[in-house]
Amino acid sequence: MYHGNRVIGVIPARTGSTRIPDKNLQTIGGVSLVAWAVLAAKGCQYIDTVVVSTDGAGIAAEAFKYGADLVIKRPDDLAKSDTPTVDVLRHTMKHVDSNIIVLLQPTSPAR
């Protein structure tokens, strides 16, 4: 568990997608969507810790490859297409000791 008033960059990246298989591992410019999110968080001077919430081993590996500090295994009940993002953030915050978070959606690579 991380402690303190650090800013946590949270990247929610589940494996399932109703329209695009392995959506968060798809690439733009040779870099996966989850990697773009990790790189953006790592490049932000205000984010101290980069955390990825996922239900997939492939996404976890990709996140670590690009420098994520922590990957949290998301339970199946929080990896459904209709799961509200706020529920995923609440779950993530149980694993880090910070009340300051920044949400980085992998599906917004041009942030």
PATORKOL-262090 format. One line per field, with one value per residue: residue number from 0; x, y, z of N, C-alpha, C in turn. Coordinates in steps of 0.05 Angstrom, whole numbers. Layout:
BEGIN
num: NUM:...
n.xx: X:...
n.yy: Y:...
n.zz: Z:...
ca.xx: X:...
ca.yy: Y:...
ca.zz: Z:...
c.xx: X:...
c.yy: Y:...
c.zz: Z:...
***
This chain:
BEGIN
num: 0:1:2:3:4:5:6:7:8:9:10:11:12:13:14:15:16:17:18:19:20:21:22:23:24:25:26:27:28:29:30:31:32:33:34:35:36:37:38:39:40:41:42:43:44:45:46:47:48:49:50:51:52:53:54:55:56:57:58:59:60:61:62:63:64:65:66:67:68:69:70:71:72:73:74:75:76:77:78:79:80:81:82:83:84:85:86:87:88:89:90:91:92:93:94:95:96:97:98:99:100:101:102:103:104:105:106:107:108:109:110
n.xx: 17:10:30:10:0:2:-4:-43:-43:-93:-108:-158:-166:-196:-202:-244:-285:-340:-341:-288:-239:-192:-184:-155:-103:-95:-59:-35:3:43:43:10:-58:-62:-9:1:-29:-2:48:34:18:66:96:75:86:58:37:50:49:35:-20:-50:-112:-136:-164:-135:-78:-45:-52:-33:21:37:29:67:113:116:125:89:74:45:1:-65:-104:-166:-229:-275:-329:-323:-307:-340:-379:-416:-399:-393:-344:-331:-337:-295:-253:-262:-250:-196:-175:-176:-129:-88:-58:-81:-115:-120:-131:-120:-154:-140:-162:-152:-174:-170:-123:-101:-96
n.yy: -24:45:105:169:238:235:245:204:172:141:87:56:-6:-53:-121:-139:-121:-96:-85:-80:-126:-138:-83:-44:-59:-49:-14:52:89:52:43:17:30:28:35:87:116:104:127:181:192:182:223:268:320:326:278:227:172:117:78:20:-9:-71:-130:-164:-203:-192:-137:-119:-135:-103:-52:-51:-56:-6:26:31:38:7:-48:-64:-119:-126:-145:-193:-175:-121:-114:-111:-91:-53:-32:22:73:101:63:28:63:72:20:17:57:34:7:42:95:152:212:239:236:223:212:172:154:99:100:150:170:217:255
n.zz: 0:-16:16:41:17:-38:-109:-147:-208:-241:-282:-313:-342:-372:-398:-431:-486:-521:-575:-598:-598:-546:-537:-505:-514:-566:-618:-631:-672:-663:-608:-552:-528:-471:-458:-478:-440:-392:-404:-410:-358:-330:-352:-330:-287:-240:-223:-179:-172:-214:-227:-250:-261:-273:-304:-333:-351:-395:-403:-354:-358:-401:-379:-338:-369:-393:-350:-306:-237:-203:-208:-202:-189:-216:-192:-221:-219:-225:-275:-318:-376:-362:-314:-270:-276:-229:-189:-200:-189:-134:-115:-129:-97:-47:-45:-45:-9:-12:-25:-71:-137:-207:-264:-320:-378:-420:-471:-490:-521:-543:-505
ca.xx: 0:24:21:15:-17:12:-24:-43:-55:-107:-114:-175:-163:-206:-197:-268:-296:-362:-337:-261:-225:-168:-183:-135:-77:-92:-38:-36:31:60:41:-17:-74:-55:18:-2:-39:20:68:23:19:94:106:62:101:41:29:72:48:18:-33:-68:-132:-143:-171:-120:-49:-32:-52:-14:49:42:31:94:133:118:132:69:85:29:-22:-84:-122:-194:-247:-293:-353:-317:-295:-362:-382:-433:-388:-386:-316:-327:-334:-267:-236:-265:-235:-168:-167:-173:-102:-69:-65:-81:-142:-117:-128:-124:-164:-130:-176:-136:-187:-165:-94:-92:-101
ca.yy: 0:70:123:198:254:236:245:177:170:115:79:33:-19:-81:-136:-143:-99:-106:-80:-83:-145:-128:-55:-29:-67:-40:7:77:97:31:42:9:50:29:47:116:127:102:147:207:195:184:248:290:328:327:251:214:143:108:54:9:-28:-88:-158:-179:-207:-179:-109:-115:-136:-79:-29:-52:-52:22:41:33:32:-13:-58:-76:-139:-118:-169:-197:-159:-94:-115:-114:-67:-33:-23:50:79:109:38:19:82:65:-5:23:73:16:-4:64:114:179:222:255:218:233:190:172:133:90:105:178:172:243:273
ca.zz: 0:-17:38:38:1:-65:-130:-160:-234:-243:-309:-313:-368:-371:-422:-448:-502:-537:-604:-607:-582:-533:-543:-491:-524:-594:-620:-647:-675:-652:-579:-543:-513:-443:-456:-481:-415:-373:-412:-403:-328:-322:-361:-316:-263:-216:-216:-165:-175:-235:-220:-270:-251:-296:-300:-353:-348:-417:-397:-331:-368:-418:-361:-325:-390:-398:-326:-285:-211:-189:-223:-183:-201:-214:-191:-244:-217:-232:-302:-337:-393:-349:-288:-270:-270:-202:-173:-204:-174:-105:-110:-131:-74:-24:-46:-43:13:-23:-31:-95:-160:-234:-281:-347:-394:-442:-497:-497:-524:-552:-483
c.xx: 18:13:27:-5:-6:-10:-21:-57:-67:-116:-131:-174:-171:-201:-220:-275:-318:-357:-309:-246:-198:-163:-160:-106:-74:-73:-46:-7:50:60:13:-31:-66:-27:17:-11:-17:41:59:25:48:106:94:77:84:33:54:73:28:7:-52:-86:-141:-151:-154:-90:-34:-30:-33:15:56:45:58:116:138:121:111:82:71:6:-40:-102:-151:-211:-266:-318:-348:-304:-316:-366:-399:-424:-382:-357:-311:-324:-306:-248:-238:-249:-205:-159:-165:-144:-81:-77:-61:-110:-142:-112:-132:-132:-153:-143:-158:-148:-186:-136:-84:-96:-80
c.yy: 25:88:152:212:257:236:218:179:142:110:54:20:-48:-94:-138:-117:-110:-103:-86:-103:-134:-99:-40:-37:-60:-16:30:87:78:28:36:32:52:41:77:129:126:124:175:212:198:211:272:296:327:299:237:184:135:80:45:-11:-44:-116:-176:-180:-192:-149:-103:-115:-111:-54:-28:-46:-22:39:45:25:9:-22:-72:-95:-131:-143:-169:-180:-130:-93:-120:-88:-45:-24:6:55:87:85:27:38:77:40:1:39:57:5:17:83:142:187:240:237:233:209:193:148:125:97:135:183:200:264:295
c.zz: 0:5:31:21:-27:-85:-145:-187:-237:-272:-308:-341:-366:-398:-441:-462:-519:-567:-614:-589:-571:-539:-530:-499:-554:-595:-638:-648:-663:-622:-571:-528:-484:-439:-459:-454:-394:-379:-406:-373:-319:-330:-347:-290:-237:-206:-204:-170:-196:-229:-242:-257:-275:-287:-318:-349:-371:-413:-374:-341:-385:-400:-348:-345:-395:-373:-305:-258:-197:-208:-202:-198:-195:-212:-215:-243:-224:-260:-323:-353:-381:-321:-289:-262:-241:-183:-176:-188:-144:-98:-110:-106:-48:-22:-45:-22:2:-28:-56:-118:-186:-251:-309:-362:-417:-470:-504:-501:-532:-530:-483
***
